[in-house]
Amino acid sequence: MTFHLATERVAAPSTGRVDRGQCDALVAQALLAQAHQQGLAVAVKSADDGCYQWANDAFAALFGTDTPGLVGRTDADWLDTSAAAQLRSADHTALAQGAELASEHRFDLRGERREFKVLRVVSPAADKRLICSIWHDLAPQRQRDGQLRLALGQLEQQQKANDALRLELAGQGLRDQASGLNSRAHFDDQMRRELDLSTREHREFALVYMALDPFNVKAGALGAPAQDRICEAMGRLLRGNTRVMDASCRMDDRHFAVLLSGVGLATAHSRMEGLRRQCATQIVMLDGQELGFSVAMGVASFPHTAQGHDELVTACSAALAEAKRRGGNTVALASIRFEAGG
């Protein structure tokens, strides 16, 4: 904080005389009023012996006393030797300069570390030298600075976390934000790799297509937010019911797909039947209302229901269509292919 003190003499206007004492009293009253509004502590001490001659209530409270109890006492009466010497040294510097002096002081006061900015002004009278000091407590400012640094630090940490997340997602480019599942393109790549691996190693895997059944009246009335919340729940269920070697994706707003590595048709049906029951009993909340949903599923497998990528997709789509035809909330299996005997 910057202090300003008016020291120029008040010039009398040409039209009349102004009483110097009245002017000084008015200026002093205005300065004290401003100090009171700003919570500043003001005191006057004798330059010769360091005894206080006058102080406002804020200054007396600062040192744990009242104004009458402060008059005639020195800094050494309530401060340790080091702090009192620090203040006395600043007083001598102000006296030697003969001008106002601003300085900062740090010392223990009643068991607490305190910081102050102090402006000292020396009276021009040669017969009785006085020092007026105005004290500004820096604790509130230091507290605000600390809170600001803490807030800025938290913002910086959050920004770094956001940047890291963006980099991770950009590096992957593979996740659907709403469900947390793989993107369609990444899922298709995984299925092609699984198909190649299974062909070389003569093993099987299953493909599952699923679709959200038409929403009930309550979920339908809530619109897009309800669909987003249900998709989030579907994503959690799929992630919780698949293994590391499996893959799942959100194909569009209402359709999902799962690739079950090394799993045959019967096992895939059993696992998807368990998932179907979880979906039907899943509790999803939005705006204090409970939403329900169910899914239709179609299951196909390689190599029992299809021999290639396009055949597998066609077989799985047909199985899903059959599950929908049955009214949804069911699991339908693709037909098993039988080779003609020779």
Secondary structure, 3 states (H helix, E strand, C coil): CCCCCCCCCCCCCCCCCCCHHHHHHHHHHHHHHHHHHCCCEEEEEECCCCCEEEECHHHHHHCCCCHHHHCCCCHHHCCCHHHHHHHHHHHHHHHHHCCCEEEEEEEEECCEEEEEEEEEEECCCCCCCEEEEEEEECHHHHHHHHHHHHHHHHHHHHHHHHHHHHHHHHHHCCECCCCCCECHHHHHHHHHHHHHHHHHHCCCEEEEEEEECCCCHHHHHHCHHHHHHHHHHHHHHHHHCCCCCCEEEECCCCEEEEEECCCCHHHHHHHHHHHHHHHHHCCEEECCEEECCCEEEEEEEECCCCCCHHHHHHHHHHHHHHHHHCCCCCEEECCCCCCCCC
